[in-house]
């Protein structure tokens, strides 16, 4: 029987309808209902003998893939494929799918939430009031501030729409040409990366993690940014040099940073925060890679990923 492994925990909550559809098509499905991410050892044990895998952040490099000779299709539960060895998959005729657009709005809303949280000092004020401190710290408005969007794909376009609604000035940069009609439709000024770095009050990153984007933001860029600037990363860990970001935040080269991703993320619910020096700073905030995890996005992603895997397995 054709076997499929599903590792993202969102399927247990929002994807049972699509699991049943896969089973009705004659596919044996194992899904993660533990509430916890699989360890690498658990993942490999469960993946052996599977023809299809719907994968979250589990590492699928060549040493892992070499042990999965039956594998025909992988679908990423999201967009970023930096945890999958695409070259190996191409060489061994393993189809790799992505659920493009399924969580774009969810991520875009997280970016907007980060901007408001930063402008209104929300993290500080929530913590201080609960600790018994009534400190009326002054905040700022995001109205008429400049937002720089680095990577103008589906997420960047939605962010631009929200930002325009807030009365912000929106700049956009992408490694690929931005069509004039897209710029006009989303009311953005197309510019270069250097201009965004030097002029934006808020910079939000939406590029994939590639060799060309690794450490895209480091000391050189932080020195050129406004001292009042805020950097937002809901894309991938590794695009920002986190050691150099720490120095920039300590030295007040930039005001703040809000991240949803980290280069080496904890693999369990409990971890030692002291191991992450950025978390010791009051001007750095990190959420646990949850920007894309909304009920609506999970439902769309469950549907798309199950359809991609089913289509490719039944066609093979």
N, C-alpha and C positions, 0 to 999 in steps of 0.2 A: 504494500500500500504506500502511496505517496505521503510523505511526512513533512510537516512544517513546524518549525519552532518560532514562537513569538516571545520576545524578551521584554518589550516595553510594558510597564505595569498598567498603563492606561487602558489596555485591552480588557483587563478583568473588570474594569468599571464601566467602560463606554463602548466596548467592541464585541460583546457577546453575540449580538445579532449577526455580525459579519463572520464570527467564528462558526456559528451554526450554518451559515451559507457555505463556508468552505467545507465543512463536514458533509453537508448535503451533496456537494460535488465529488465526494469520495476521497477527501483529504483528511488524514489523521492529524489533528492539531494539538500541540502542547503549548500552553500559554502560561505566563508568569502570574500566578495568583498569590504569591508569597507576601506581597507588599514591600519587598526588598529587591534591590538589584542582584542579579546573579554574580557570584564570584567568577573569575576567569575559569576556574576548574569546573564549576557547575555548568557554565555556558558550554564549554567544550564537550563535556559528557552528554549533555542534552542535544547538542548540535550534530553529533555523530549519527550518521544514517539518515539525516534529513536532506530532502531535495530543495526545500525552500526555507528561508529564514527572514523574518521581519525583525530588524535589529534597531536598538536604540543607540547607546553609546558603547556597547560591548566591542572590544577590540577584535577586528578581523584582519590581522596582518597575514603575511605569507606563512609563517610558522603555524598559525591556526588553520588557515585555509588548506594547507597541505594535508591536514588530518581529516578533511571533509570531502572525500572524493566523489560523493554522491550529489554534492551541491550543484544546483542548476540556476537558482535565482536568489538574489538578496534584495530586499527592499528596505531602504532606510526609513525609519519612522520619523520623518522630517526631511531636511534638505542637505545638511552638511555631511559629506562622505569621507571626512579626514580620518575616521576610524576604520576605513575599509581600504584594503590594498587594491586599487582599481587596476593597476597594471597586471597584477596576478589574475584578477578576474577576467580581464580581456584576453590574456594568453590562454586561459583555461575555459573559455566560452561560458563564463558565469555571468548571467545578466544582472545588472545592478540598476534598480529603480529608485526613484525618490518621490516623495509626496509633495511636489512643488506647489506652493500656495496654500497648503492646508492650514498652516499656522501663522501665516503672514500678519493677519490682523491682530492676533494675540500678542505677537512679539512687538508690533508697532505700538499697541496700547501700553505695554510695559515701558517702552522708551518714553512715551509721554508721561506716564506715571513717575518715572525717574526724574524727569525735568521738573515736574511740580514738587516732588519730594525734596529736590535740591533747592529750588527757589524758596520754598516755604519752610525749610529746616525741619521737615516732618520727622525724620528719624531721630534727630536730637530732641525735639520737643516731646515726642511720644515717650522716649526713655526717661527724660528728665522729670516729667510730671509723675510718671509711675514711681520714680525714686524719691518723690517728695520735694522736688525743686520747681518753683513757680517762676521760671526765668523767661521773660518776654523778649526773646531775641528777635532783632529786626530781620525781615526777609526782603525779597525782591519780587518783581513781576516778571513773567516771561514775555509779556506783551512788548512788541517791538525789539525783542532780543533777536540775535542772528543765530540760526541753526544751520550747521553744516552737516550734510548727509553724505557719508563716504560709502558708496555702493548704492546705486539707484535702481535696484530691482523691485520686486513686488512689495517688500517690506518698506523700502525707502519711499516708494510712491505713497503708500498709506500714511506714513509718518508725515510726509509733506502736506497731505490733505488736512490732517489734524493740526499741524503747526500753523497752517494758513488760517484755520478757524480760530486759533488763539492770537492772531495778529502778529505772528513772527515773520521775520525776513528769512527766506529759505534758500540756501545755496546747495547745489548738488554736484557731486563728482563721481565718475565711474571710469574704470579702466577701459571700458568700451564706450563708443560714442553714444551720447544721449540724444535721442531723436527730438528735433525741435517741437514736434507736436506733443510729445510726452512732457517736455519742459513747460509748454504752454498750458497743457491740461492740468498740470499739478502746480502751476504758478511758482516755479523754481527758477533761479538764476544758475545756469550751468557755468562752472568755473573749474579751476585746477585745484589739486590737493593742497598746494602751498598756500593759496589764498584762503582756503577754509581753515587751515591750521593757524594762520596769522590773524584772522578776523572774526571767527565764530565765537559766540559765547557758549554755545553747546555744540559738541561734536559727537555724532552717533555713528558707530561703525557697523557696516552691513556688507562685508566682503567675505568670501570663503577663506579658509586657512590653506594657503599654498606656499610654496617656497618663496614666491614673490611678495607675499603678504606677511610672512612670519616676521615678527618684530617691526612691523610697519610703523608703529608708534614707539618711540624711545626718547632718550635724552635730547637728541637734536630737535625733535618735534616739540617736546615739552618746553624747551627753552624759547621756542618761537611762538608758542601759544600765549594767549592773554593770561595774566596772573589770576584773572577772575573767571577763567574758562572751566567748564565741566566736561569731562570725557565719559561717554557712555559706551559700553561694549556688551551687546546682546548677541554677538555673532559667534566667535570662537575664541577660546583661550589660545595664547600664542601669538595673536596678532599684535598684542601690546606686550612690550617687555616689562614684566611685572616688577622686577628688581629696580629697574630705572624709574618706573612709575612711583614706587615707594619713595625713592629719593626726591622725585619731583613734588610729591605731596608734602613731604617733610619740609622741603625747602621753600614751599609755597610758590613754586614755578607755575602751578595751576591750582585752582581753588579746591576742586573735588573730582571724584570719579565714582561712577555707579556701574557695577558689573553684574551680569547674570552668568558669566562663564569664567572659568579659571583654567590655567594650563594643566595643572594636576588636581583634579577634583576629588573630594573624599568619596570613597566607595561604600560607605555605610552611613546610617543616620547619625551615629555618634562619631565625633572626631575631635581632635585636639586643636582648637582654634589658635592656640599659641604657636602652632607650626606654620601659620600663615601670617607673616609679619604685617601685611597690609591690613589685616583685620584688627590690628591694634590701633589703627588710626581713626580719628573721629571724622576725617574728611574722605573716607573710603567706605562704600557700602556694597555688599555682595548678597545676591539672592542665589538660591541653590539650583541654578539652571532650570528655572521654572517659567521663563517668559512665554514659552510656547505651550505650557500645560494649563489650558483652559478646557472646560467640558466641551465647548463647541469645537475647538481645534482638535481635541482627541477624537471626537466622533468623526470629523472629516478625515483625519489621518488614518484612523482604523479602517474606514470605508475604502479610501484610496489604496492603502498598502495591501489590504486583503484582495482587492480587485486586481492589482498589478501582479501579485504572486500567483493568484488563481489562473489568470489569463496566460501567463508564461508557462506554468506547469502543465496545464491542460493542452496547450498548443505544442508542447515538446514531445 
